[in-house]
Structures are given as C-alpha cells and as structure tokens.
Amino acid sequence: MDRWARLAEPYLKANDPSHYSYLTQTGQIVTYLNEVSERYQEAIDRYFDKLLKANPAPVDPNILIVARHRNSLMEQARELATEEVLKNLH
C-alpha cells in the first residue's frame, strides 16, 4: 500500500465503520485501498493537466520559476483530488 492508501484507511474506519468492517472481514480492504489510491493518482493527473492548460507554464530561462509554477499547480491538483476522492469514498 502506498501513502494515500495508508491515509485513506483510518479515514474510512472513522467515517464509515460498517463499510470498513465489511471490507476487513471479507479480506477486500487492501484491494479497496489500492483502488482508492489509483483513483487519487488519476484525479491528480486529470486536475494537473486541466490546470496546466488553463495556466500554462511561463516561458522563462530560469528553470526555478517554471518549477515553482508547476509545483503550485501540482499542489492545487492534489487538493482537488483529495476533495474528490474523500467525497466519493464509500
């Protein structure tokens, strides 16, 4: 399990204990958490691409300015992906 799956497990346990219990008892918890992690990564990629299209990287010879811009977009993409995945966690 990756970092996101390890973070999603206690969230699921606290916010939907019956579903967490079901997944644990049926041995499906690891598969479920890996699927959640995949959805999260797909959402990050989707949001990052959308944000980059709306806010293209500046044309600048200073790579640090370009990297700062991309890092800012990535942080926004992560926040949006987190909201989306947690909202749809069931």
Beta strands, then each sheet from edge to edge (+ up, - down):
end
